[in-house]
Structures are given as C-alpha cells and as structure tokens.
C-alpha cells in the first residue's frame, strides 16, 4: 500500500513538473513541431437580451481567432502569444461552462447544444429552441422567476469527432492560419424560451468556454 502511495505521489510530481518545464534539445529549435493547449475564453458580454420576442439565442464557434461571430470579440487569451510561434491551428474540442440568472417576473427555459450549424443571433422561435434541445448532448434547465430560485448551471461539450466524424482528423478546412477563422467550424448554441410572452429584462450570463487548441506549422526564421 505504501509503495502504491509513493508511486502515485511520484507520478503526480512528474505531471506537475511537465507543466512547468519543457526542454528542447535540438539545435535551433525554439518550440515543438506541434503544441496543444487548453485556452480559456470568458465572454465579456454579461447579459443577453432581445427586443419584442419570446426567444433569445446566440452561439460560440470553433475559432480561437474569433469565438463569438456576433460580437467580433477577438482571440482567446494566450492565442496571440502562441501564434507568434506557429502559423496554423485547429480547435480539437470546446467545453462550455455556463451559469445564468433570470431577472424576469416569469420562469424561462434555458437550452444549449453542440452543432455543425451556428444559428443566427436571435433568429429562433421558442418552438425551435425546444426542438433543437433534443439534439445529442444537449442540455436544458428551467429557471424560476426573479423572486424564486432563478439561477441555473450547465455544461456542454462539442466534440468534432462526433459532430463531423472521422474526416475531421484529415480535413484542413477545420484548421486555419493563426490570423483568421477556419473555413469549416462546429458550434455550441445557447438560447432561452419564455413560455409566457416576450422578455422584459436581459438575462444575466457567465460563459466560460475551454478551447482545446492544437498549434502546428512551426514558424521559420525569415527576414
């Protein structure tokens, strides 16, 4: 038993050291041929709202260069620094950690789902949202009115090997230069449906998306 505990501690220390130190022994090498990192995008849009409608929706896309197609938010922290070392990247997965609060006087329904399709911002009806929440790996929650238990959390994972299939591993359209978006992308859609009428107040949101990004095509030293 003691030996197992010691081995576990040694493996843990080794894993921690691997996060702190990378030794490159090849002469002239300044980075690995490929590098994979989990980069975190916190959405700076803290409320979502709509005018004269009973449905709200938006999406995040598999672009580390510009995650939110509606907000033109720019790249994820850490992306620019790694883009100085590599010329290309590919987003291997997206994981949404989402928390929200309802400020309206009636209960609403929250839905989120991974998809090959990005629905245009505030383009869906509440019937659409309920239908799309039947997709594989979708999540849905009921938020109480502002005077009740009106906070909800959910987690959604977008895995391109499931959404796209085996061709994702070889199709360069899902990769891109570190100065632009991929030609082909997958997405996480989020929405609210108000069963009682139009939204009166914005929905408070906290969105954290973890992007698993692989960088490749090491930059060459050029004048």
C-alpha positions in Angstrom: 0.0 0.0 0.0 2.8 2.4 0.9 4.6 1.6 -2.4 1.4 2.5 -4.3 1.0 5.8 -2.5 4.7 6.7 -3.2 4.3 5.8 -6.9 1.1 7.9 -7.1 2.9 10.8 -5.5 5.9 10.4 -7.9 3.6 10.4 -10.9 1.8 13.5 -9.6 5.1 15.3 -9.1 6.2 14.3 -12.6 2.9 15.5 -14.1 3.2 18.9 -12.3 6.8 19.2 -13.5 5.8 18.6 -17.1 3.5 21.6 -16.8 6.4 23.8 -15.7 9.4 22.8 -17.8 9.9 21.9 -21.4 13.4 21.0 -22.5 14.2 21.4 -26.3 17.5 19.7 -27.1 17.6 20.1 -30.9 19.9 22.9 -32.0 17.9 25.8 -33.4 14.6 24.5 -32.1 12.5 27.1 -30.2 9.2 25.2 -30.0 7.8 21.7 -30.6 6.5 20.8 -34.1 3.1 20.7 -32.6 1.7 22.1 -29.3 -1.7 21.5 -27.7 -3.1 23.9 -25.1 -6.4 24.4 -23.2 -7.1 28.1 -23.7 -10.0 29.8 -21.8 -12.4 32.2 -23.3 -14.5 34.3 -20.9 -17.3 36.0 -22.7 -17.3 39.7 -21.9 -21.0 40.0 -22.9 -22.6 39.6 -19.5 -26.2 39.9 -20.4 -28.3 38.7 -23.4 -31.5 40.3 -24.5 -33.9 40.7 -27.4 -36.5 43.2 -28.4 -40.2 42.2 -28.6 -39.6 38.4 -28.7 -40.1 35.4 -26.5 -36.8 33.7 -27.6 -33.1 34.6 -27.3 -30.2 32.7 -28.9 -26.5 33.0 -29.8 -23.6 30.7 -30.4 -19.8 30.2 -30.0 -17.7 28.7 -32.8 -14.6 26.6 -33.1 -12.4 29.6 -33.9 -9.7 30.5 -31.4 -9.2 33.7 -33.5 -12.8 35.0 -33.0 -15.0 32.8 -30.8 -18.3 34.8 -31.0 -19.4 35.5 -34.5 -21.9 38.1 -33.4 -19.6 40.1 -31.1 -16.4 40.2 -33.1 -14.6 39.5 -29.8 -11.1 38.8 -31.0 -8.9 35.9 -30.0 -8.7 33.9 -26.7 -6.1 35.0 -24.1 -2.8 33.2 -24.9 -3.7 32.7 -28.6 -1.7 35.7 -29.9 1.4 34.6 -27.9 1.3 31.1 -29.3 0.5 32.4 -32.8 3.9 34.1 -32.7 5.4 30.6 -32.7 3.1 28.8 -35.1 1.3 29.7 -38.4 -1.7 27.3 -38.1 -4.1 26.0 -35.5 -7.1 23.6 -35.1 -9.7 23.6 -32.3 -9.9 19.9 -31.2 -12.9 20.5 -28.8 -14.9 23.1 -27.0 -16.3 22.8 -23.5 -18.9 25.4 -22.3 -19.3 26.1 -18.6 -22.4 28.3 -18.3 -24.2 30.0 -15.4 -27.2 32.3 -15.7 -29.8 34.2 -13.7 -33.3 35.2 -14.7 -34.4 38.8 -14.0 -37.9 38.5 -15.4 -41.0 38.0 -13.4 -41.9 34.7 -15.1 -39.9 31.4 -15.4 -38.0 30.7 -18.6 -36.3 27.7 -20.1 -32.5 27.6 -20.9 -31.2 25.3 -23.6 -27.8 24.6 -25.1 -26.5 22.1 -27.7 -23.4 21.3 -29.8 -24.0 21.5 -33.5 -22.5 21.7 -37.0 -24.7 24.7 -37.6 -24.5 28.2 -36.0 -28.0 29.6 -35.6 -28.0 33.4 -36.3 -28.3 35.5 -33.2 -31.9 35.9 -32.0 -33.2 34.2 -35.1 -35.0 31.2 -33.5 -38.5 30.9 -32.0 -39.2 29.2 -28.7 -40.5 26.2 -30.6 -37.2 26.0 -32.5 -35.3 26.1 -29.2 -37.3 23.3 -27.7 -36.9 21.2 -30.8 -33.1 21.7 -31.1 -32.7 20.9 -27.4 -33.5 17.3 -28.4 -30.1 17.1 -30.1 -27.4 14.7 -28.9 -25.5 16.0 -25.9 -27.9 19.0 -25.5 -28.8 20.3 -22.0 -31.8 22.2 -20.8 -32.9 23.8 -17.5 -35.8 25.7 -16.1 -35.0 29.0 -14.4 -37.5 30.3 -11.8 -38.8 33.8 -11.8 -36.7 36.7 -10.4 -38.4 36.2 -6.9 -37.6 32.5 -6.8 -34.7 30.0 -7.5 -33.6 31.8 -10.7 -30.1 30.5 -11.2 -29.0 27.6 -13.4 -25.8 26.0 -14.5 -25.0 23.6 -17.4 -22.0 22.1 -19.2 -21.9 21.3 -22.9 -19.1 19.6 -24.8 -18.7 20.0 -28.6 -16.6 17.1 -29.9 -15.9 17.3 -33.6 -15.1 13.6 -33.8 -18.8 13.1 -33.0 -20.2 16.1 -34.9 -18.1 15.8 -38.0 -16.9 12.3 -38.0 -13.5 10.7 -39.0 -12.9 13.3 -41.7 -12.2 15.9 -39.1 -8.8 14.4 -38.5 -7.7 15.0 -42.1 -9.8 17.9 -43.4 -7.7 21.0 -43.3 -10.8 23.2 -43.7 -11.3 22.8 -40.0 -7.8 24.3 -39.5 -6.7 27.8 -40.3 -4.0 30.3 -40.3 -3.4 31.9 -36.9 -4.6 35.2 -38.4 -8.1 34.1 -39.4 -11.1 31.7 -38.9 -11.3 28.1 -40.2 -13.4 27.6 -43.4 -15.4 24.9 -41.7 -16.4 25.2 -38.0 -18.6 23.5 -35.4 -20.5 25.3 -32.7 -22.3 25.5 -29.3 -25.7 27.2 -29.5 -27.4 28.7 -26.4 -30.9 30.0 -26.1 -33.8 31.0 -23.8 -37.5 30.4 -24.3 -40.1 32.4 -22.4 -43.4 30.4 -22.4 -45.5 33.3 -21.1 -44.6 36.2 -23.5 -41.8 38.5 -24.6 -38.7 39.1 -22.4 -38.9 42.3 -20.4 -35.3 42.2 -18.9 -32.0 40.9 -20.1 -30.7 37.5 -18.9 -27.6 37.6 -16.8 -24.9 35.2 -18.2 -21.5 33.9 -17.2 -19.9 32.0 -20.1 -16.6 30.2 -19.9 -15.5 28.2 -23.0 -12.4 26.0 -22.8 -10.8 25.6 -26.2 -8.5 22.6 -26.8 -6.3 24.1 -29.5 -3.5 22.4 -31.4 -0.9 24.7 -33.0 1.3 23.4 -35.9 3.4 24.6 -38.8 6.2 26.0 -36.8 7.2 29.4 -37.9 10.5 29.7 -39.8 13.2 32.3 -39.1 12.8 34.7 -42.0 13.8 38.3 -42.6 
